[in-house]
Amino acid sequence: MPHAFQCEIVTAEEQLFSGRIQSAVVPGKLGEMGIYAGHSALISKLRPGVIRLVLENNSAKTDSIFYVSGGFVEVVPTTITVLAEKVIRAEEIDEKAALEAKRHAQELINHPSKDLDYARAMVQLTEALAQLRTLEEIRRLIRGG
């Protein structure tokens, strides 16, 4: 059995997860990163996406999947710490709201007005798509594959 290590997921307002895990996958700025015990030290910016934790007891609980809007991850050989702007447990994501945010952002981008904040619309679209990917990840996990 792989060695377990400590994981902390926090925002400025709260701690969302603290526990022992076997591995983590986080959405790094340049792509997804797999983290295991003994990983080399690193700090990376996070992009909106899915965090997937394999818990110490190797269970596939739904609370081991999170949406993160961005932030930073710090890894040392015995601990991973996610310092996030916003984190939502997968089961708490409002799918209707995410679909509406996606539709709204696409509408803004496809039909720009003179006061369009294109960067803001792209951020809104990226976050909505990441939340929808998180929901897909949890559904895939529940189906067992």
HURA-V664284 format. One record per pair of residues at least 4 apart in sequence whose C-alpha atoms are under 7 Angstrom apart, sorted by the first residue. I is the first residue (numbers start at 1). J is the second residue. D is the distance in whole Angstrom. If there is no record, write none. Layout:
i,j,d
I,J,D
I,J,D
This chain:
i,j,d
2,22,6
3,22,6
3,37,6
4,20,6
4,21,5
4,22,5
4,37,6
4,56,6
5,20,5
5,21,6
5,22,7
5,37,6
5,78,5
5,79,6
6,19,6
6,20,5
6,21,6
6,78,6
6,79,5
6,80,6
7,18,6
7,19,6
7,20,6
7,21,7
7,79,6
7,80,5
7,81,6
8,17,6
8,18,5
8,19,7
8,80,6
8,81,5
8,82,6
9,15,6
9,16,6
9,17,5
9,18,7
9,81,6
9,82,5
9,83,6
10,14,6
10,15,4
10,16,6
10,82,6
10,83,5
10,84,6
11,15,6
11,83,6
11,84,5
11,85,6
11,86,6
20,55,6
20,56,5
21,53,7
21,54,6
21,55,4
21,56,4
22,36,7
22,54,5
22,55,6
22,56,5
23,35,6
23,36,5
23,53,6
23,54,5
24,34,6
24,35,5
24,36,7
24,52,6
24,53,5
24,54,6
25,32,6
25,33,5
25,34,5
25,35,6
25,51,6
25,52,5
25,53,7
26,32,6
26,33,5
26,34,7
26,50,7
26,51,5
26,52,7
27,31,6
27,32,4
27,33,6
27,46,6
27,47,6
27,48,7
27,49,6
27,50,6
27,51,7
28,32,5
28,33,6
28,44,6
28,45,6
28,46,5
28,47,6
29,44,7
29,45,5
29,46,5
29,47,5
35,39,6
37,77,6
37,78,6
38,77,4
38,78,6
39,76,7
39,77,5
40,76,6
40,77,6
41,75,5
41,76,4
41,77,6
42,74,6
42,75,5
42,76,7
43,72,7
43,73,6
43,74,4
43,75,6
44,72,6
44,73,5
44,74,7
45,71,6
45,72,4
45,73,6
46,70,5
46,71,5
46,72,5
46,73,7
47,69,7
47,70,5
48,68,5
48,69,4
48,70,5
48,126,7
48,127,6
48,130,6
49,67,6
49,68,6
49,69,7
49,130,5
50,65,7
50,66,6
50,67,5
50,68,6
50,130,7
50,134,5
51,65,6
51,66,5
51,67,6
51,68,7
52,64,6
52,65,5
52,66,7
53,64,5
53,65,6
54,58,6
54,59,7
54,60,7
54,64,7
55,59,6
60,64,7
62,91,7
62,138,6
63,89,6
63,90,7
65,89,6
65,90,6
65,138,7
66,87,7
66,88,6
66,89,4
66,90,5
66,134,7
67,87,6
67,88,5
67,89,6
67,90,6
67,131,6
67,134,6
68,84,7
68,86,6
68,87,5
68,88,7
69,85,6
69,86,5
69,87,7
69,127,6
70,84,6
70,85,6
70,86,7
71,83,6
71,84,4
71,85,5
72,82,6
72,83,5
72,84,6
73,81,6
73,82,4
73,83,6
74,80,6
74,81,5
74,82,6
75,79,6
75,80,4
75,81,6
76,80,6
88,92,6
88,93,7
89,93,7
90,134,6
90,135,6
90,138,7
94,98,6
95,99,6
95,132,7
96,100,6
97,101,6
98,102,6
98,128,5
98,131,7
98,132,7
99,103,6
99,128,7
100,104,6
101,105,6
101,124,7
101,125,7
101,128,6
102,106,6
102,125,5
102,128,5
102,129,7
103,107,6
104,108,6
105,109,6
105,121,5
105,122,7
105,124,6
105,125,5
106,110,6
106,125,7
107,111,6
108,112,5
108,121,7
109,118,7
109,121,7
112,116,6
117,121,6
118,122,6
119,123,6
120,124,6
121,125,6
122,126,6
123,127,6
124,128,6
125,129,6
126,130,6
127,131,6
128,132,6
129,133,6
130,134,6
131,135,6
132,136,6
133,137,6
134,138,6
135,139,6
136,140,6
137,141,6
138,142,6
139,143,6
140,144,6
140,145,6
141,145,6
